[in-house]
Amino acid sequence: MRSIPKSIQALAQQLDANLKTATRLRQQELAESGQITTQYPYHTPTFQTLIWKNPALQWQDGSLRLSNGRNASASSAWVSRLLNR
């Protein structure tokens, strides 16, 4: 079985959270005013903010390593330099 990259999991979790929030707001609006103004998410934004979860973050040799979910990682030495300022 092929594993799903963590970034895709994070996007799916964000979409699920957005749908739950929209549903809750719609129910609240219907109960309070009888009208629904909140819309469900209907398109993917051009850019998504990815939130790297703790298991995917590692400090190694002075660099921040970001797991991509495929037993590989991206090294960000520039982040290390930024944090050391």
Biotite code that builds the C-alpha atoms (Angstrom):
import biotite.structure as struc

atoms = struc.array([
    struc.Atom([0.000, 0.000, 0.000], chain_id="A", res_id=1, res_name="MET", atom_name="CA", element="C"),
    struc.Atom([1.362, 3.396, -0.971], chain_id="A", res_id=2, res_name="ARG", atom_name="CA", element="C"),
    struc.Atom([1.560, 6.032, 1.730], chain_id="A", res_id=3, res_name="SER", atom_name="CA", element="C"),
    struc.Atom([0.089, 9.481, 1.250], chain_id="A", res_id=4, res_name="ILE", atom_name="CA", element="C"),
    struc.Atom([2.594, 12.354, 1.535], chain_id="A", res_id=5, res_name="PRO", atom_name="CA", element="C"),
    struc.Atom([2.170, 14.359, 4.722], chain_id="A", res_id=6, res_name="LYS", atom_name="CA", element="C"),
    struc.Atom([1.548, 17.572, 2.788], chain_id="A", res_id=7, res_name="SER", atom_name="CA", element="C"),
    struc.Atom([-1.474, 16.008, 1.056], chain_id="A", res_id=8, res_name="ILE", atom_name="CA", element="C"),
    struc.Atom([-2.736, 14.751, 4.405], chain_id="A", res_id=9, res_name="GLN", atom_name="CA", element="C"),
    struc.Atom([-2.387, 18.252, 5.845], chain_id="A", res_id=10, res_name="ALA", atom_name="CA", element="C"),
    struc.Atom([-4.340, 19.766, 2.930], chain_id="A", res_id=11, res_name="LEU", atom_name="CA", element="C"),
    struc.Atom([-7.079, 17.153, 3.306], chain_id="A", res_id=12, res_name="ALA", atom_name="CA", element="C"),
    struc.Atom([-7.295, 17.867, 7.037], chain_id="A", res_id=13, res_name="GLN", atom_name="CA", element="C"),
    struc.Atom([-7.508, 21.612, 6.343], chain_id="A", res_id=14, res_name="GLN", atom_name="CA", element="C"),
    struc.Atom([-10.316, 21.074, 3.815], chain_id="A", res_id=15, res_name="LEU", atom_name="CA", element="C"),
    struc.Atom([-12.168, 18.884, 6.317], chain_id="A", res_id=16, res_name="ASP", atom_name="CA", element="C"),
    struc.Atom([-11.797, 21.563, 9.000], chain_id="A", res_id=17, res_name="ALA", atom_name="CA", element="C"),
    struc.Atom([-13.022, 24.254, 6.571], chain_id="A", res_id=18, res_name="ASN", atom_name="CA", element="C"),
    struc.Atom([-16.078, 22.169, 5.662], chain_id="A", res_id=19, res_name="LEU", atom_name="CA", element="C"),
    struc.Atom([-16.909, 21.544, 9.325], chain_id="A", res_id=20, res_name="LYS", atom_name="CA", element="C"),
    struc.Atom([-16.569, 25.262, 10.109], chain_id="A", res_id=21, res_name="THR", atom_name="CA", element="C"),
    struc.Atom([-18.780, 26.235, 7.172], chain_id="A", res_id=22, res_name="ALA", atom_name="CA", element="C"),
    struc.Atom([-21.419, 23.672, 8.202], chain_id="A", res_id=23, res_name="THR", atom_name="CA", element="C"),
    struc.Atom([-21.405, 24.928, 11.788], chain_id="A", res_id=24, res_name="ARG", atom_name="CA", element="C"),
    struc.Atom([-21.686, 28.572, 10.675], chain_id="A", res_id=25, res_name="LEU", atom_name="CA", element="C"),
    struc.Atom([-24.528, 27.756, 8.260], chain_id="A", res_id=26, res_name="ARG", atom_name="CA", element="C"),
    struc.Atom([-26.483, 25.963, 10.996], chain_id="A", res_id=27, res_name="GLN", atom_name="CA", element="C"),
    struc.Atom([-25.897, 28.880, 13.365], chain_id="A", res_id=28, res_name="GLN", atom_name="CA", element="C"),
    struc.Atom([-27.017, 31.438, 10.750], chain_id="A", res_id=29, res_name="GLU", atom_name="CA", element="C"),
    struc.Atom([-30.147, 29.438, 9.948], chain_id="A", res_id=30, res_name="LEU", atom_name="CA", element="C"),
    struc.Atom([-31.061, 29.182, 13.636], chain_id="A", res_id=31, res_name="ALA", atom_name="CA", element="C"),
    struc.Atom([-30.411, 32.867, 14.378], chain_id="A", res_id=32, res_name="GLU", atom_name="CA", element="C"),
    struc.Atom([-31.679, 34.677, 11.282], chain_id="A", res_id=33, res_name="SER", atom_name="CA", element="C"),
    struc.Atom([-33.349, 32.084, 9.078], chain_id="A", res_id=34, res_name="GLY", atom_name="CA", element="C"),
    struc.Atom([-30.940, 32.958, 6.249], chain_id="A", res_id=35, res_name="GLN", atom_name="CA", element="C"),
    struc.Atom([-27.702, 31.344, 5.197], chain_id="A", res_id=36, res_name="ILE", atom_name="CA", element="C"),
    struc.Atom([-24.911, 33.562, 3.894], chain_id="A", res_id=37, res_name="THR", atom_name="CA", element="C"),
    struc.Atom([-21.862, 31.347, 4.477], chain_id="A", res_id=38, res_name="THR", atom_name="CA", element="C"),
    struc.Atom([-20.799, 29.377, 1.409], chain_id="A", res_id=39, res_name="GLN", atom_name="CA", element="C"),
    struc.Atom([-18.953, 26.090, 1.324], chain_id="A", res_id=40, res_name="TYR", atom_name="CA", element="C"),
    struc.Atom([-15.409, 26.118, -0.071], chain_id="A", res_id=41, res_name="PRO", atom_name="CA", element="C"),
    struc.Atom([-15.738, 25.652, -3.834], chain_id="A", res_id=42, res_name="TYR", atom_name="CA", element="C"),
    struc.Atom([-12.260, 26.055, -5.272], chain_id="A", res_id=43, res_name="HIS", atom_name="CA", element="C"),
    struc.Atom([-8.679, 25.494, -4.296], chain_id="A", res_id=44, res_name="THR", atom_name="CA", element="C"),
    struc.Atom([-6.673, 28.669, -3.774], chain_id="A", res_id=45, res_name="PRO", atom_name="CA", element="C"),
    struc.Atom([-3.724, 29.189, -6.082], chain_id="A", res_id=46, res_name="THR", atom_name="CA", element="C"),
    struc.Atom([-1.334, 28.920, -3.138], chain_id="A", res_id=47, res_name="PHE", atom_name="CA", element="C"),
    struc.Atom([-1.806, 26.825, -0.024], chain_id="A", res_id=48, res_name="GLN", atom_name="CA", element="C"),
    struc.Atom([-0.074, 27.384, 3.278], chain_id="A", res_id=49, res_name="THR", atom_name="CA", element="C"),
    struc.Atom([1.398, 24.084, 4.372], chain_id="A", res_id=50, res_name="LEU", atom_name="CA", element="C"),
    struc.Atom([1.745, 23.415, 8.050], chain_id="A", res_id=51, res_name="ILE", atom_name="CA", element="C"),
    struc.Atom([4.560, 20.993, 8.761], chain_id="A", res_id=52, res_name="TRP", atom_name="CA", element="C"),
    struc.Atom([3.653, 18.756, 11.683], chain_id="A", res_id=53, res_name="LYS", atom_name="CA", element="C"),
    struc.Atom([6.167, 18.027, 14.439], chain_id="A", res_id=54, res_name="ASN", atom_name="CA", element="C"),
    struc.Atom([7.084, 14.496, 13.248], chain_id="A", res_id=55, res_name="PRO", atom_name="CA", element="C"),
    struc.Atom([8.095, 15.952, 9.868], chain_id="A", res_id=56, res_name="ALA", atom_name="CA", element="C"),
    struc.Atom([10.529, 18.508, 11.341], chain_id="A", res_id=57, res_name="LEU", atom_name="CA", element="C"),
    struc.Atom([14.088, 17.681, 12.367], chain_id="A", res_id=58, res_name="GLN", atom_name="CA", element="C"),
    struc.Atom([17.235, 19.617, 13.187], chain_id="A", res_id=59, res_name="TRP", atom_name="CA", element="C"),
    struc.Atom([20.203, 17.860, 11.611], chain_id="A", res_id=60, res_name="GLN", atom_name="CA", element="C"),
    struc.Atom([23.720, 19.244, 11.212], chain_id="A", res_id=61, res_name="ASP", atom_name="CA", element="C"),
    struc.Atom([22.529, 22.805, 11.844], chain_id="A", res_id=62, res_name="GLY", atom_name="CA", element="C"),
    struc.Atom([19.818, 22.624, 9.175], chain_id="A", res_id=63, res_name="SER", atom_name="CA", element="C"),
    struc.Atom([16.091, 22.201, 9.384], chain_id="A", res_id=64, res_name="LEU", atom_name="CA", element="C"),
    struc.Atom([14.988, 19.079, 7.510], chain_id="A", res_id=65, res_name="ARG", atom_name="CA", element="C"),
    struc.Atom([11.408, 18.877, 6.246], chain_id="A", res_id=66, res_name="LEU", atom_name="CA", element="C"),
    struc.Atom([10.087, 15.404, 5.511], chain_id="A", res_id=67, res_name="SER", atom_name="CA", element="C"),
    struc.Atom([8.222, 15.006, 2.246], chain_id="A", res_id=68, res_name="ASN", atom_name="CA", element="C"),
    struc.Atom([6.585, 11.725, 3.280], chain_id="A", res_id=69, res_name="GLY", atom_name="CA", element="C"),
    struc.Atom([8.643, 9.545, 0.954], chain_id="A", res_id=70, res_name="ARG", atom_name="CA", element="C"),
    struc.Atom([11.568, 8.714, 3.225], chain_id="A", res_id=71, res_name="ASN", atom_name="CA", element="C"),
    struc.Atom([13.344, 11.781, 1.860], chain_id="A", res_id=72, res_name="ALA", atom_name="CA", element="C"),
    struc.Atom([13.637, 15.320, 3.076], chain_id="A", res_id=73, res_name="SER", atom_name="CA", element="C"),
    struc.Atom([14.398, 18.846, 1.989], chain_id="A", res_id=74, res_name="ALA", atom_name="CA", element="C"),
    struc.Atom([17.142, 20.695, 3.804], chain_id="A", res_id=75, res_name="SER", atom_name="CA", element="C"),
    struc.Atom([16.685, 24.372, 4.531], chain_id="A", res_id=76, res_name="SER", atom_name="CA", element="C"),
    struc.Atom([19.982, 25.869, 5.607], chain_id="A", res_id=77, res_name="ALA", atom_name="CA", element="C"),
    struc.Atom([18.572, 29.356, 5.015], chain_id="A", res_id=78, res_name="TRP", atom_name="CA", element="C"),
    struc.Atom([15.969, 28.745, 7.739], chain_id="A", res_id=79, res_name="VAL", atom_name="CA", element="C"),
    struc.Atom([18.771, 27.789, 10.133], chain_id="A", res_id=80, res_name="SER", atom_name="CA", element="C"),
    struc.Atom([20.624, 31.013, 9.335], chain_id="A", res_id=81, res_name="ARG", atom_name="CA", element="C"),
    struc.Atom([17.434, 33.017, 9.796], chain_id="A", res_id=82, res_name="LEU", atom_name="CA", element="C"),
    struc.Atom([16.694, 31.461, 13.198], chain_id="A", res_id=83, res_name="LEU", atom_name="CA", element="C"),
    struc.Atom([20.257, 32.005, 14.417], chain_id="A", res_id=84, res_name="ASN", atom_name="CA", element="C"),
    struc.Atom([20.068, 35.791, 13.936], chain_id="A", res_id=85, res_name="ARG", atom_name="CA", element="C"),
])
